[in-house]
Amino acid sequence: EEGLIKSAKKTGKVLVVEEHQLAGGLGSLVSEVLSEHHPVKVKKIGVRDTFGESGTYEELLTKYGISEETIIKEILHGF
């Protein structure tokens, strides 16, 4: 928590990337901690309410919007 809060104070926002369902995941925990200690904008990227599928790792990252390119776009556009 200490490191998360320190980073949020420094940047003013937090981007959480998860390789699984967003509901109840790391982003939820991050949001909970920050809402209590240092509220900032939190953007969560991950799989949204769908069952997993077969494919290469890179294909699945792209399909679910969690590829390197997507993360970079979110950061550059200030989410």
C-alpha angles and dihedrals in degrees: 000000000000094000092045093051092046091052092047091052090051098046104027092224142048132218115202119193119193130183092211142039115329096215110096094356136122092292090059091053092046090050092049094051094046095045089058100040111021117358113214136150111286122194118193123200119188147098111324118213099309137115118253121260137203122263142102117305091250093048092052093047089054094044093053095042097247100110123128089255092054092049092050091049091051092050095045093048092050093236 
